[in-house]
Amino acid sequence: MILKIALIVFIIAIPLYFVFRKKRLPVPETFPEKWRKYLLQEVKFYQALDAEERKQYEEDILYFLSHHKITGISTEITDEDRLLVASSGVIPIFGFPEWHYSNLDEVILYPQSFNHQHETAGTTNERNILGMVGSGYMSGKMVLSRPSLRQGFENETTKSNVGIHEFVHLLDYADGATDGIPEALLSHQYSIPWMQMIKTKMEEIQNGNTDINPYGGVSETEFLPVVSEYFFNRPRLMRDKHPELYKALQQVFQQDPAGDKDEALAAAKG
């Protein structure tokens, strides 16, 4: 029986390993100084890192850009766009430096919001999608509204970040179930408490008793990406208003964006 359980765990772990693990390769090029200056101006997450962490972040950005195509539809893609797309992907897995998104081939940027048919024409109500992870013929692709991507980094008071939102969806999808429980990130011992917290927090959202984006109360699938946006964009505010949720997300992402990184990571891993 023990052997059977171990075999099942091994079989489940294999796809997760190959979805995210990567062999650390030499940095393909030096990090341009103008890119560094842009990140210091526009990406708060990068600003808060120490020198060694910034080096890792820059290597991860270069790795991302060398392995994932970024395409513009009726819009010109700039270096700034590339840096924000890559940052959206790097931030959620920064606590796992050996990981990458092998379930993603291309990120497509649209000049505005779009509908479920990926069309930008029509009324605003018909094209209200800001980001989407593709399925079917769009498998391996992510679609983002370029203005919304930029707004998530430019607005210092927002709890929203569509890029981070969609990359967290990819993390959730990695285990084959879109259930808001990121088995690839969350240790088994934390799974049940996490499910209980989802239930409690979703009830608060649905009752209007929280500052968490109401979209997080739509389903378990949307809860994790929504609170992850909050966690990375306004970490100190979340730590103050939702300390238990903040602590749970520390365990999920192995990060403490509000500060005290070494102590928090030791506690999360301990």
GIVENFEN-V670479 format. One record per pair of residues at least 6 apart in sequence whose C-alpha atoms are under 7 Angstrom apart, sorted by sequence separation. I is the first residue (numbers start at 1). J is the second residue. D is the distance in whole Angstrom. If there is no record, write none. Layout:
i = <I | I>
j = <J | J>
d = <D | D>
This chain:
i = <40 | 93 | 114 | 134 | 172 | 204 | 216 | 217 | 250 | 255 | 39 | 40 | 113 | 120 | 134 | 205 | 215 | 216 | 231 | 239 | 46 | 112 | 133 | 134 | 152 | 153 | 172 | 175 | 230 | 238 | 256 | 133 | 152 | 172 | 175 | 205 | 132 | 133 | 152 | 172 | 174 | 216 | 255 | 115 | 132 | 171 | 206 | 254 | 70 | 115 | 131 | 132 | 149 | 205 | 114 | 115 | 131 | 149 | 213 | 113 | 114 | 115 | 130 | 131 | 148 | 149 | 254 | 113 | 114 | 130 | 202 | 231 | 113 | 114 | 113 | 251 | 130 | 250 | 65 | 64 | 235 | 236 | 235 | 61 | 232 | 61 | 31 | 61 | 60 | 131 | 27 | 113 | 130 | 112 | 133 | 106 | 107 | 108 | 109 | 110 | 111 | 112 | 132 | 27 | 75 | 105 | 106 | 107 | 108 | 109 | 110 | 111 | 112 | 131 | 69 | 70 | 71 | 72 | 73 | 74 | 75 | 104 | 105 | 106 | 107 | 108 | 109 | 110 | 111 | 68 | 69 | 70 | 71 | 72 | 73 | 74 | 103 | 104 | 109 | 68 | 69 | 70 | 71 | 72 | 180 | 179 | 180 | 179 | 180 | 178 | 180 | 180 | 169 | 168 | 165 | 165 | 165 | 165 | 164 | 186 | 185 | 161 | 185 | 160 | 159 | 160 | 159 | 160 | 24 | 159 | 23 | 88 | 89 | 159 | 22 | 88 | 92 | 21 | 22 | 21 | 22 | 85 | 89 | 20 | 21 | 88 | 20 | 20 | 19 | 20 | 19 | 19 | 43 | 42 | 42 | 19 | 16 | 95 | 16 | 95 | 93 | 95 | 92 | 16>
j = <46 | 99 | 120 | 140 | 178 | 210 | 222 | 223 | 256 | 261 | 46 | 47 | 120 | 127 | 141 | 212 | 222 | 223 | 238 | 246 | 54 | 120 | 141 | 142 | 160 | 161 | 180 | 183 | 238 | 246 | 264 | 142 | 161 | 181 | 184 | 214 | 142 | 143 | 162 | 182 | 184 | 226 | 265 | 126 | 143 | 182 | 217 | 265 | 82 | 127 | 143 | 144 | 161 | 217 | 127 | 128 | 144 | 162 | 226 | 127 | 128 | 129 | 144 | 145 | 162 | 163 | 268 | 128 | 129 | 145 | 217 | 246 | 129 | 130 | 130 | 268 | 148 | 268 | 86 | 86 | 257 | 258 | 258 | 86 | 257 | 87 | 58 | 90 | 90 | 162 | 59 | 145 | 162 | 145 | 166 | 140 | 141 | 142 | 143 | 144 | 145 | 146 | 166 | 62 | 110 | 140 | 141 | 142 | 143 | 144 | 145 | 146 | 147 | 166 | 105 | 106 | 107 | 108 | 109 | 110 | 111 | 140 | 141 | 142 | 143 | 144 | 145 | 146 | 147 | 105 | 106 | 107 | 108 | 109 | 110 | 111 | 140 | 141 | 146 | 106 | 107 | 108 | 109 | 110 | 220 | 220 | 221 | 221 | 222 | 221 | 223 | 224 | 225 | 225 | 225 | 226 | 228 | 229 | 229 | 252 | 252 | 229 | 253 | 229 | 229 | 230 | 230 | 233 | 98 | 233 | 98 | 163 | 164 | 234 | 98 | 164 | 168 | 98 | 99 | 99 | 100 | 163 | 167 | 99 | 100 | 167 | 100 | 101 | 101 | 102 | 102 | 103 | 153 | 153 | 154 | 174 | 174 | 253 | 175 | 254 | 253 | 255 | 253 | 184>
d = <7 | 7 | 5 | 6 | 6 | 6 | 5 | 6 | 6 | 7 | 6 | 5 | 6 | 6 | 5 | 7 | 7 | 4 | 6 | 5 | 7 | 7 | 6 | 6 | 6 | 7 | 6 | 6 | 7 | 6 | 6 | 5 | 4 | 6 | 7 | 6 | 6 | 6 | 6 | 5 | 7 | 5 | 6 | 6 | 5 | 6 | 6 | 6 | 7 | 4 | 5 | 7 | 7 | 5 | 4 | 6 | 4 | 6 | 7 | 6 | 6 | 6 | 6 | 6 | 7 | 6 | 7 | 6 | 5 | 5 | 5 | 7 | 5 | 7 | 5 | 5 | 6 | 7 | 7 | 6 | 6 | 5 | 5 | 6 | 6 | 7 | 7 | 7 | 7 | 6 | 6 | 5 | 7 | 5 | 6 | 7 | 6 | 6 | 6 | 6 | 6 | 6 | 6 | 7 | 7 | 5 | 5 | 5 | 5 | 5 | 5 | 6 | 6 | 7 | 6 | 6 | 6 | 6 | 6 | 7 | 6 | 4 | 6 | 6 | 6 | 6 | 6 | 6 | 7 | 5 | 5 | 5 | 5 | 5 | 5 | 7 | 6 | 6 | 5 | 5 | 6 | 6 | 6 | 6 | 5 | 6 | 4 | 5 | 7 | 6 | 7 | 6 | 6 | 5 | 5 | 6 | 7 | 6 | 6 | 5 | 6 | 5 | 7 | 5 | 6 | 6 | 5 | 7 | 7 | 6 | 7 | 5 | 7 | 6 | 5 | 5 | 7 | 6 | 5 | 4 | 6 | 7 | 6 | 5 | 6 | 7 | 5 | 6 | 6 | 6 | 5 | 6 | 6 | 6 | 6 | 7 | 6 | 6 | 6 | 5 | 7 | 6 | 7 | 6>
